Amino acid sequence: MSTLSIIIPAYNEGQTIHRILNKVKAVVLNDNMHKEVIIVNDCSKDNTEEAILSYKADNPDLPITYYKHEINQGKGAALHTGIKYATGDYVIIQDADLEYDPEEYTVLLKPIINNFADVVYGSRFIGGKPHRILFFWHSIGNRWLTAASNMFTNLNLTDMETCYKVFRRHIIQSITLEEKRFGFEPEVTAKISRYPNVRIYEVGISYYGRTYEEGKKIGMKDAFRALYCIIKYNIFKK
C-alpha cells in the first residue's frame, strides 16, 4: 500500500497546530493510503515544540516524525529538511496554519494515482471552491508572479505560489533546492519544469486566508524575492 508524506513547516504555530493536525488525521486518503506526517519546527519562539510533542504523545495512531532547526532558517529550509527525510511514495506540502484544507488531498492526489501526472499544483484561482476575500494587491501580485514564471517555464499555471503541491517522491528528492525562505515556490517550479518528461497538472482548491493579525507572515519583500528567484533559476542557474 502506498504512503503520502505530509510535510509541515512550523514557525510560531503553537496555538493552532493541533487544529491542522486534527484535520490531517481525519482525512481518509485515496485507496486507504497511509500517512507519514513530517513536522519541521523552524526554531519557533513560542510553545510550538511543546504543542507538537504533546499532540504526538496523545495521538499515537497518527505517524508523526518531528525535526527542529536550532536556528531560524525560513520556510524553504524547513521544507528541504522535510523533503530529505520523506519516505512515502508521494510528497505534499501542508502549511501549519489553517489556510488550506487537508480534505482536498484526495482531489490533489487523483491525477497522480490515475497515472496522468507526476506533479500536481492546487490552484486557488480555478474551480468553484470557497475563497476568502482578502488583500487585493496580494492577489494581483500573485498573478503577476505566476505570469512571469510561466513566461520562462512555458507552463500555463494559474497559481505558482500555492502551498499545495504534490510530487512523486523520487522526483522532488532528485532536485537540488537552495532557497531557504519564500523563494521556494518559484525555484521549485523552475526546476520541476525542466525535469525530463514531467507531467504537471493543476486542480482547483479552496483557500481560507489569514490576516496579519491572525498570523499571516508573507509580505511585500517576499514578492520581490520571488521575482528575483524567477529570474535567477530560469536564466542564471538554468
C-alpha positions in Angstrom: 0.0 0.0 0.0 1.3 3.5 -0.9 2.1 6.3 1.5 1.7 10.0 1.4 4.4 12.1 3.1 2.8 15.3 4.5 5.5 17.9 5.2 4.5 20.7 7.6 6.9 23.6 8.2 6.0 25.3 11.5 7.1 28.6 12.9 5.2 30.1 16.0 2.1 28.0 15.4 1.8 26.7 18.9 -1.8 27.9 19.4 -3.2 26.4 16.3 -1.1 23.5 15.1 -3.3 20.9 16.8 -6.2 22.1 14.6 -4.4 21.4 11.4 -3.1 18.1 12.7 -6.7 17.1 13.6 -7.7 17.8 10.0 -4.8 15.8 8.7 -5.6 12.9 11.0 -9.3 12.9 9.9 -8.6 12.7 6.2 -9.3 9.3 4.6 -6.9 9.1 1.6 -7.4 7.5 -1.8 -7.3 3.7 -1.6 -6.8 4.0 2.2 -3.3 5.3 1.5 -1.0 5.5 4.6 0.1 8.9 6.0 3.6 9.9 7.1 3.5 13.3 8.8 6.8 15.2 9.0 6.8 18.4 11.1 9.8 20.7 10.9 9.9 23.3 13.6 12.0 26.3 12.3 13.2 27.4 15.7 9.9 28.8 16.9 9.9 31.3 19.8 6.5 30.2 21.2 5.3 26.8 22.5 5.2 25.2 19.1 7.6 22.4 20.2 5.5 21.6 23.3 2.3 21.6 21.3 3.7 19.2 18.7 5.2 16.8 21.2 2.0 16.8 23.3 -0.1 16.1 20.2 2.3 13.3 19.1 2.0 11.6 22.5 -1.8 11.9 22.6 -2.3 10.6 19.1 0.0 7.6 18.6 -2.2 6.4 15.7 -1.0 9.3 13.5 2.6 8.7 12.5 4.4 11.9 13.2 8.2 12.5 12.8 9.4 15.7 14.4 12.5 17.7 13.5 13.7 21.0 14.9 16.1 23.7 13.5 18.2 25.2 16.2 18.5 28.4 14.2 15.6 30.0 12.3 16.3 29.5 8.6 13.0 30.0 6.8 10.1 28.1 5.4 12.1 26.8 2.4 14.8 25.4 4.7 12.2 23.6 6.7 10.8 22.1 3.5 14.3 21.0 2.5 14.5 19.1 5.8 11.1 17.5 5.4 11.7 16.5 1.8 15.1 15.0 2.7 13.6 12.7 5.3 10.3 11.8 3.4 9.9 8.1 2.7 6.4 8.0 1.1 5.5 7.4 -2.5 4.2 10.9 -2.8 5.0 14.2 -1.0 2.6 17.0 -0.3 3.4 20.4 1.4 1.0 21.5 4.1 1.3 24.9 5.9 0.8 24.7 9.7 -1.8 27.4 9.6 -5.5 26.9 8.6 -5.5 28.5 5.1 -5.5 25.1 3.2 -7.9 22.2 3.8 -6.4 18.7 4.0 -9.8 17.3 2.9 -8.6 18.2 -0.6 -5.7 15.8 -0.5 -7.9 13.3 -2.4 -8.5 15.8 -5.2 -4.8 16.6 -5.5 -3.7 13.0 -5.5 -6.2 11.8 -8.1 -4.2 12.8 -11.2 -1.1 11.1 -9.9 -2.8 7.9 -8.7 -4.5 7.6 -12.0 -1.1 7.9 -13.7 -1.8 11.2 -15.6 0.5 13.3 -13.5 3.9 13.4 -11.7 3.3 16.8 -10.0 0.0 18.5 -9.1 -0.5 22.1 -8.1 -3.6 23.2 -6.2 -4.8 26.4 -7.6 -6.8 29.0 -5.5 -7.9 30.7 -8.7 -9.8 28.0 -10.6 -12.8 25.9 -9.8 -15.8 26.8 -7.6 -14.3 26.2 -4.2 -14.6 28.7 -1.2 -12.1 31.5 -1.3 -11.8 34.1 1.5 -11.9 37.7 0.2 -8.7 39.4 1.3 -5.8 41.6 0.1 -6.5 42.8 -3.5 -2.8 43.7 -4.1 -1.7 40.2 -2.9 -3.9 38.6 -5.5 -2.6 40.9 -8.2 1.0 40.3 -7.2 0.4 36.5 -7.1 -1.0 36.6 -10.7 1.9 38.8 -11.9 4.5 36.5 -10.4 2.7 33.4 -11.8 2.6 35.1 -15.3 6.3 36.0 -15.0 7.2 32.4 -14.0 5.1 31.0 -16.9 6.9 33.2 -19.4 10.2 31.5 -18.5 9.0 27.9 -17.8 6.4 27.8 -20.7 3.8 26.4 -18.3 0.3 27.7 -18.0 -0.1 27.6 -14.3 -2.7 29.9 -12.6 -1.2 29.8 -9.1 2.6 29.2 -8.9 2.7 30.5 -5.3 0.2 27.9 -3.9 1.2 26.0 -0.9 -0.4 22.8 -2.1 2.0 21.0 -4.4 2.1 17.2 -4.7 5.2 15.4 -6.1 6.2 11.8 -6.7 8.9 11.5 -4.1 11.7 10.3 -6.4 11.2 13.5 -8.5 11.3 16.1 -5.7 14.2 14.3 -3.9 16.3 14.3 -7.1 16.1 18.1 -7.4 18.7 20.3 -5.6 16.9 23.1 -3.8 18.6 26.2 -2.5 16.0 28.8 -1.4 15.6 28.9 2.4 12.7 31.2 2.6 9.7 32.1 0.4 11.7 31.8 -2.7 11.0 28.0 -2.6 7.9 28.3 -4.8 9.4 29.9 -7.9 12.6 27.9 -7.5 10.9 24.5 -7.4 8.6 25.5 -10.2 11.5 26.5 -12.4 13.4 23.2 -11.7 10.3 21.0 -11.9 9.5 22.5 -15.3 12.9 21.2 -16.6 12.6 17.7 -15.2 12.7 15.2 -18.1 9.2 14.2 -19.4 7.5 15.6 -16.2 3.7 15.7 -16.3 2.3 18.7 -14.4 -1.4 19.1 -13.6 -3.4 21.7 -11.7 -6.7 21.3 -9.8 -8.9 23.9 -8.1 -8.7 24.1 -4.3 -10.4 26.3 -1.6 -8.5 28.9 0.4 -9.2 30.2 3.9 -6.7 33.0 4.0 -5.5 34.6 7.3 -5.0 38.3 8.1 -1.7 39.5 9.5 -3.4 39.8 12.9 -4.3 36.1 12.6 -0.7 35.1 11.8 0.0 35.6 8.1 3.7 36.0 7.6 4.4 36.7 3.9 4.9 40.3 2.8 6.0 42.6 0.0 9.7 41.9 0.4 8.9 38.2 -0.3 7.2 39.2 -3.5 10.4 40.9 -4.7 12.4 37.9 -3.6 10.1 35.7 -5.6 10.6 37.8 -8.7 14.4 37.7 -8.2 14.1 33.9 -7.9 12.1 33.6 -11.1 14.9 35.3 -13.0 17.7 33.5 -11.1 16.5 30.0 -11.5 15.2 30.3 -15.1 18.1 32.3 -16.6 21.2 32.4 -14.5 21.0 28.9 -12.9 19.2 27.1 -15.6 
